[in-house]
Amino acid sequence: MKQTETKVGEVTTKSSMPKLESEYNDEDLKKFSLNFKAINFLHCALNENDYMKITNCKTAKEIWDKL
C-alpha cells in the first residue's frame, strides 16, 4: 500500500491507498497466492460454527485472530 500524507493547516493525516493492479510485482503475486491457499485451507478445516465467524475475513491473519 502507498502511504500518503496530507497537510490540513497544522494537522497532518496519513492514509493508505492500495496499489494499482499494474503496480503489482512477482513478490506481491506470490503473497496473494499464499494468502489464498491459507484461507482455503482454513475454510475447509473448520466446522460450520467457526466458519460462520470468519466468513467476512479478507486475510488468513484476520481468520487466525478471530479464532
MOPAC internal coordinates of N, CA, C and O (Angstrom, degrees):
PM7 1SCF
backbone

  N    0.0000 0     0.00 0     0.00 0    0    0    0
  C    1.4316 1     0.00 0     0.00 0    1    0    0
  C    1.5150 1   110.10 1     0.00 0    2    1    0
  O    1.2310 1   121.47 1   -32.74 1    3    2    1
  N    1.2897 1   114.79 1   147.26 1    3    2    1
  C    1.4488 1   120.36 1   177.66 1    5    3    2
  C    1.5217 1   109.45 1   -87.76 1    6    5    3
  O    1.2310 1   120.91 1   -43.97 1    7    6    5
  N    1.3121 1   115.87 1   136.03 1    7    6    5
  C    1.4593 1   121.33 1   175.12 1    9    7    6
  C    1.5196 1   107.49 1   -95.02 1   10    9    7
  O    1.2310 1   120.06 1   -53.25 1   11   10    9
  N    1.3073 1   117.48 1   126.75 1   11   10    9
  C    1.4576 1   121.19 1   176.83 1   13   11   10
  C    1.5178 1   108.75 1  -122.80 1   14   13   11
  O    1.2310 1   120.91 1   -36.65 1   15   14   13
  N    1.3233 1   115.86 1   143.35 1   15   14   13
  C    1.4533 1   121.49 1   177.37 1   17   15   14
  C    1.5166 1   108.60 1  -114.87 1   18   17   15
  O    1.2310 1   120.85 1   -43.03 1   19   18   17
  N    1.3153 1   115.99 1   136.97 1   19   18   17
  C    1.4458 1   121.77 1   178.17 1   21   19   18
  C    1.5188 1   108.06 1  -126.33 1   22   21   19
  O    1.2310 1   120.31 1   -53.09 1   23   22   21
  N    1.3345 1   117.00 1   126.91 1   23   22   21
  C    1.4657 1   120.74 1   177.85 1   25   23   22
  C    1.5180 1   108.60 1   -98.82 1   26   25   23
  O    1.2310 1   120.93 1   -54.87 1   27   26   25
  N    1.3168 1   115.83 1   125.13 1   27   26   25
  C    1.4543 1   122.40 1   175.99 1   29   27   26
  C    1.5197 1   105.88 1  -124.94 1   30   29   27
  O    1.2310 1   120.76 1   -79.31 1   31   30   29
  N    1.3243 1   116.15 1   100.69 1   31   30   29
  C    1.4589 1   119.37 1  -175.70 1   33   31   30
  C    1.5100 1   109.91 1    63.63 1   34   33   31
  O    1.2310 1   120.27 1    59.64 1   35   34   33
  N    1.3216 1   117.08 1  -120.36 1   35   34   33
  C    1.4561 1   122.67 1   179.90 1   37   35   34
  C    1.5265 1   112.51 1   -94.54 1   38   37   35
  O    1.2310 1   119.97 1   174.08 1   39   38   37
  N    1.3273 1   117.67 1    -5.92 1   39   38   37
  C    1.4631 1   121.81 1  -174.93 1   41   39   38
  C    1.5220 1   109.67 1   -99.88 1   42   41   39
  O    1.2310 1   120.48 1   -47.62 1   43   42   41
  N    1.3218 1   116.68 1   132.38 1   43   42   41
  C    1.4598 1   122.25 1   175.33 1   45   43   42
  C    1.5193 1   107.79 1  -110.92 1   46   45   43
  O    1.2310 1   120.81 1   -54.09 1   47   46   45
  N    1.3111 1   116.06 1   125.91 1   47   46   45
  C    1.4589 1   119.86 1   178.69 1   49   47   46
  C    1.5226 1   109.06 1  -112.71 1   50   49   47
  O    1.2310 1   120.98 1   -36.06 1   51   50   49
  N    1.3179 1   115.72 1   143.94 1   51   50   49
  C    1.4613 1   121.47 1   177.14 1   53   51   50
  C    1.5140 1   108.30 1  -113.59 1   54   53   51
  O    1.2310 1   121.00 1   -40.00 1   55   54   53
  N    1.3122 1   115.70 1   140.00 1   55   54   53
  C    1.4590 1   119.65 1   176.06 1   57   55   54
  C    1.5225 1   108.39 1  -141.31 1   58   57   55
  O    1.2310 1   121.09 1   -24.63 1   59   58   57
  N    1.3134 1   115.52 1   155.37 1   59   58   57
  C    1.4476 1   121.42 1   178.88 1   61   59   58
  C    1.5148 1   109.49 1  -107.72 1   62   61   59
  O    1.2310 1   121.50 1   -46.58 1   63   62   61
  N    1.3142 1   114.73 1   133.42 1   63   62   61
  C    1.4575 1   120.13 1   176.54 1   65   63   62
  C    1.5212 1   107.69 1  -116.24 1   66   65   63
  O    1.2310 1   119.57 1   -46.53 1   67   66   65
  N    1.3260 1   118.43 1   133.47 1   67   66   65
  C    1.4612 1   119.29 1   178.32 1   69   67   66
  C    1.5260 1   110.85 1   -66.00 1   70   69   67
  O    1.2310 1   121.28 1   -26.47 1   71   70   69
  N    1.3246 1   115.16 1   153.53 1   71   70   69
  C    1.4548 1   120.37 1   177.64 1   73   71   70
  C    1.5238 1   109.78 1   -68.50 1   74   73   71
  O    1.2310 1   121.24 1   -26.34 1   75   74   73
  N    1.3017 1   115.24 1   153.66 1   75   74   73
  C    1.4512 1   119.99 1   171.05 1   77   75   74
  C    1.5229 1   108.43 1   -76.31 1   78   77   75
  O    1.2310 1   120.56 1   -24.89 1   79   78   77
  N    1.3116 1   116.54 1   155.11 1   79   78   77
  C    1.4606 1   119.99 1  -178.57 1   81   79   78
  C    1.5306 1   111.07 1   -59.71 1   82   81   79
  O    1.2310 1   120.13 1   146.72 1   83   82   81
  N    1.3232 1   117.36 1   -33.28 1   83   82   81
  C    1.4648 1   121.03 1   179.96 1   85   83   82
  C    1.5328 1   112.38 1   -69.98 1   86   85   83
  O    1.2310 1   119.86 1   164.51 1   87   86   85
  N    1.3289 1   117.87 1   -15.49 1   87   86   85
  C    1.4611 1   121.92 1  -179.15 1   89   87   86
  C    1.5233 1   113.31 1   -92.31 1   90   89   87
  O    1.2310 1   119.49 1   175.30 1   91   90   89
  N    1.3253 1   118.58 1    -4.70 1   91   90   89
  C    1.4617 1   121.65 1   179.50 1   93   91   90
  C    1.5248 1   110.17 1   -68.09 1   94   93   91
  O    1.2310 1   120.73 1   -39.85 1   95   94   93
  N    1.3271 1   116.20 1   140.15 1   95   94   93
  C    1.4536 1   120.72 1   174.80 1   97   95   94
  C    1.5288 1   108.43 1  -113.18 1   98   97   95
  O    1.2310 1   120.35 1     2.58 1   99   98   97
  N    1.3230 1   116.93 1  -177.42 1   99   98   97
  C    1.4631 1   120.92 1  -177.29 1  101   99   98
  C    1.5235 1   112.30 1   -62.12 1  102  101   99
  O    1.2310 1   120.12 1   144.07 1  103  102  101
  N    1.3313 1   117.37 1   -35.93 1  103  102  101
  C    1.4640 1   121.04 1   179.84 1  105  103  102
  C    1.5352 1   110.90 1   -65.19 1  106  105  103
  O    1.2310 1   120.56 1   138.18 1  107  106  105
  N    1.3365 1   116.53 1   -41.82 1  107  106  105
  C    1.4647 1   120.57 1   178.00 1  109  107  106
  C    1.5286 1   110.90 1   -62.59 1  110  109  107
  O    1.2310 1   120.49 1   136.32 1  111  110  109
  N    1.3183 1   116.66 1   -43.68 1  111  110  109
  C    1.4674 1   120.61 1  -179.61 1  113  111  110
  C    1.5243 1   111.19 1   -64.67 1  114  113  111
  O    1.2310 1   120.36 1   143.70 1  115  114  113
  N    1.3334 1   116.92 1   -36.30 1  115  114  113
  C    1.4632 1   120.41 1   177.59 1  117  115  114
  C    1.5274 1   110.35 1   -65.88 1  118  117  115
  O    1.2310 1   120.21 1   139.50 1  119  118  117
  N    1.3489 1   117.19 1   -40.50 1  119  118  117
  C    1.4674 1   120.82 1   178.29 1  121  119  118
  C    1.5230 1   111.10 1   -63.96 1  122  121  119
  O    1.2310 1   120.18 1   138.32 1  123  122  121
  N    1.3411 1   117.27 1   -41.68 1  123  122  121
  C    1.4623 1   120.53 1   177.70 1  125  123  122
  C    1.5240 1   110.75 1   -61.65 1  126  125  123
  O    1.2310 1   120.76 1   137.56 1  127  126  125
  N    1.3210 1   116.14 1   -42.44 1  127  126  125
  C    1.4549 1   120.87 1  -178.98 1  129  127  126
  C    1.5292 1   111.24 1   -63.72 1  130  129  127
  O    1.2310 1   120.33 1   134.68 1  131  130  129
  N    1.3317 1   116.97 1   -45.32 1  131  130  129
  C    1.4622 1   120.89 1   179.73 1  133  131  130
  C    1.5257 1   111.23 1   -65.59 1  134  133  131
  O    1.2310 1   120.08 1   141.10 1  135  134  133
  N    1.3272 1   117.44 1   -38.90 1  135  134  133
  C    1.4578 1   121.02 1   178.48 1  137  135  134
  C    1.5276 1   110.08 1   -64.08 1  138  137  135
  O    1.2310 1   120.35 1   136.59 1  139  138  137
  N    1.3278 1   116.93 1   -43.41 1  139  138  137
  C    1.4610 1   120.75 1   179.27 1  141  139  138
  C    1.5267 1   110.91 1   -62.18 1  142  141  139
  O    1.2310 1   120.41 1   137.04 1  143  142  141
  N    1.3247 1   116.82 1   -42.96 1  143  142  141
  C    1.4635 1   120.17 1   179.02 1  145  143  142
  C    1.5273 1   111.61 1   -62.86 1  146  145  143
  O    1.2310 1   120.35 1   138.52 1  147  146  145
  N    1.3345 1   116.94 1   -41.48 1  147  146  145
  C    1.4658 1   121.02 1   179.40 1  149  147  146
  C    1.5263 1   110.47 1   -65.17 1  150  149  147
  O    1.2310 1   120.22 1   136.89 1  151  150  149
  N    1.3247 1   117.19 1   -43.11 1  151  150  149
  C    1.4660 1   120.91 1   178.67 1  153  151  150
  C    1.5156 1   110.37 1   -62.77 1  154  153  151
  O    1.2310 1   120.12 1   135.60 1  155  154  153
  N    1.3107 1   117.38 1   -44.40 1  155  154  153
  C    1.4616 1   121.72 1   179.55 1  157  155  154
  C    1.5324 1   110.85 1   -61.18 1  158  157  155
  O    1.2310 1   120.38 1   135.78 1  159  158  157
  N    1.3234 1   116.89 1   -44.22 1  159  158  157
  C    1.4615 1   121.37 1   178.19 1  161  159  158
  C    1.5221 1   111.03 1   -60.05 1  162  161  159
  O    1.2310 1   120.47 1   134.97 1  163  162  161
  N    1.3259 1   116.71 1   -45.03 1  163  162  161
  C    1.4641 1   120.85 1  -179.47 1  165  163  162
  C    1.5281 1   111.29 1   -65.96 1  166  165  163
  O    1.2310 1   120.00 1   138.89 1  167  166  165
  N    1.3210 1   117.61 1   -41.11 1  167  166  165
  C    1.4644 1   120.24 1   177.60 1  169  167  166
  C    1.5228 1   111.27 1   -59.73 1  170  169  167
  O    1.2310 1   120.50 1   139.10 1  171  170  169
  N    1.3140 1   116.65 1   -40.90 1  171  170  169
  C    1.4670 1   120.48 1  -178.71 1  173  171  170
  C    1.5301 1   112.43 1   -72.03 1  174  173  171
  O    1.2310 1   120.14 1   151.36 1  175  174  173
  N    1.3258 1   117.34 1   -28.64 1  175  174  173
  C    1.4583 1   120.89 1  -174.18 1  177  175  174
  C    1.5303 1   113.85 1   -86.98 1  178  177  175
  O    1.2310 1   120.00 1   163.58 1  179  178  177
  N    1.3164 1   117.61 1   -16.42 1  179  178  177
  C    1.4621 1   119.85 1  -173.58 1  181  179  178
  C    1.5221 1   112.84 1   -89.76 1  182  181  179
  O    1.2310 1   121.39 1   -28.19 1  183  182  181
  N    1.3354 1   114.96 1   151.81 1  183  182  181
  C    1.4559 1   119.23 1   173.73 1  185  183  182
  C    1.5296 1   109.11 1   -79.12 1  186  185  183
  O    1.2310 1   120.73 1    -5.67 1  187  186  185
  N    1.3162 1   116.22 1   174.33 1  187  186  185
  C    1.4601 1   121.32 1  -173.48 1  189  187  186
  C    1.5296 1   113.21 1   -61.07 1  190  189  187
  O    1.2310 1   120.21 1   138.73 1  191  190  189
  N    1.3239 1   117.20 1   -41.27 1  191  190  189
  C    1.4685 1   120.40 1  -178.82 1  193  191  190
  C    1.5327 1   111.90 1   -64.88 1  194  193  191
  O    1.2310 1   120.39 1   134.30 1  195  194  193
  N    1.3386 1   116.86 1   -45.70 1  195  194  193
  C    1.4626 1   120.22 1   178.83 1  197  195  194
  C    1.5241 1   111.26 1   -68.64 1  198  197  195
  O    1.2310 1   120.62 1   143.83 1  199  198  197
  N    1.3213 1   116.43 1   -36.17 1  199  198  197
  C    1.4630 1   120.40 1   179.50 1  201  199  198
  C    1.5325 1   110.63 1   -60.30 1  202  201  199
  O    1.2310 1   120.48 1   138.88 1  203  202  201
  N    1.3202 1   116.68 1   -41.12 1  203  202  201
  C    1.4640 1   120.63 1  -179.13 1  205  203  202
  C    1.5293 1   111.47 1   -64.61 1  206  205  203
  O    1.2310 1   119.98 1   152.15 1  207  206  205
  N    1.3353 1   117.64 1   -27.85 1  207  206  205
  C    1.4633 1   121.61 1   179.27 1  209  207  206
  C    1.5289 1   112.04 1   -69.74 1  210  209  207
  O    1.2310 1   120.38 1   150.19 1  211  210  209
  N    1.3261 1   116.87 1   -29.81 1  211  210  209
  C    1.4630 1   120.46 1  -169.90 1  213  211  210
  C    1.5285 1   113.72 1  -112.84 1  214  213  211
  O    1.2310 1   119.62 1  -170.38 1  215  214  213
  N    1.3228 1   118.33 1     9.62 1  215  214  213
  C    1.4641 1   119.49 1  -174.85 1  217  215  214
  C    1.5237 1   113.49 1   -62.91 1  218  217  215
  O    1.2310 1   119.06 1   153.94 1  219  218  217
  N    1.3244 1   119.40 1   -26.06 1  219  218  217
  C    1.4628 1   121.30 1  -177.74 1  221  219  218
  C    1.5235 1   113.55 1   -93.90 1  222  221  219
  O    1.2310 1   119.72 1  -179.69 1  223  222  221
  N    1.3184 1   118.14 1     0.31 1  223  222  221
  C    1.4611 1   121.23 1  -179.17 1  225  223  222
  C    1.5267 1   110.72 1   -72.41 1  226  225  223
  O    1.2310 1   120.97 1   -38.89 1  227  226  225
  N    1.3280 1   115.74 1   141.11 1  227  226  225
  C    1.4661 1   121.41 1  -178.12 1  229  227  226
  C    1.5314 1   113.23 1   -98.14 1  230  229  227
  O    1.2310 1   120.07 1   158.03 1  231  230  229
  N    1.3398 1   117.46 1   -21.97 1  231  230  229
  C    1.4678 1   120.02 1  -178.29 1  233  231  230
  C    1.5225 1   109.82 1  -129.59 1  234  233  231
  O    1.2310 1   121.36 1   -20.01 1  235  234  233
  N    1.3233 1   115.01 1   159.99 1  235  234  233
  C    1.4603 1   120.61 1   178.04 1  237  235  234
  C    1.5276 1   110.53 1   -64.24 1  238  237  235
  O    1.2310 1   119.78 1   146.33 1  239  238  237
  N    1.3201 1   118.03 1   -33.67 1  239  238  237
  C    1.4692 1   121.30 1   178.08 1  241  239  238
  C    1.5278 1   110.87 1   -63.93 1  242  241  239
  O    1.2310 1   120.07 1   138.52 1  243  242  241
  N    1.3224 1   117.48 1   -41.48 1  243  242  241
  C    1.4630 1   120.65 1   177.07 1  245  243  242
  C    1.5338 1   110.08 1   -59.70 1  246  245  243
  O    1.2310 1   120.62 1   138.59 1  247  246  245
  N    1.3290 1   116.43 1   -41.41 1  247  246  245
  C    1.4671 1   120.62 1   179.92 1  249  247  246
  C    1.5244 1   109.71 1   -62.25 1  250  249  247
  O    1.2310 1   120.14 1   131.95 1  251  250  249
  N    1.3527 1   117.34 1   -48.05 1  251  250  249
  C    1.4580 1   120.58 1   179.78 1  253  251  250
  C    1.5138 1   111.37 1   -59.93 1  254  253  251
  O    1.2310 1   120.49 1   139.02 1  255  254  253
  N    1.3248 1   116.67 1   -40.98 1  255  254  253
  C    1.4651 1   120.11 1  -179.37 1  257  255  254
  C    1.5089 1   111.42 1   -65.05 1  258  257  255
  O    1.2310 1   119.49 1   142.36 1  259  258  257
  N    1.3305 1   118.59 1   -37.64 1  259  258  257
  C    1.4660 1   121.03 1   179.62 1  261  259  258
  C    1.5216 1   111.60 1   -71.56 1  262  261  259
  O    1.2310 1   120.60 1   144.75 1  263  262  261
  N    1.3298 1   116.45 1   -35.25 1  263  262  261
  C    1.4628 1   118.78 1  -178.43 1  265  263  262
  C    1.5134 1   109.43 1   -76.22 1  266  265  263
  O    1.2310 1   120.10 1   180.00 1  267  266  265

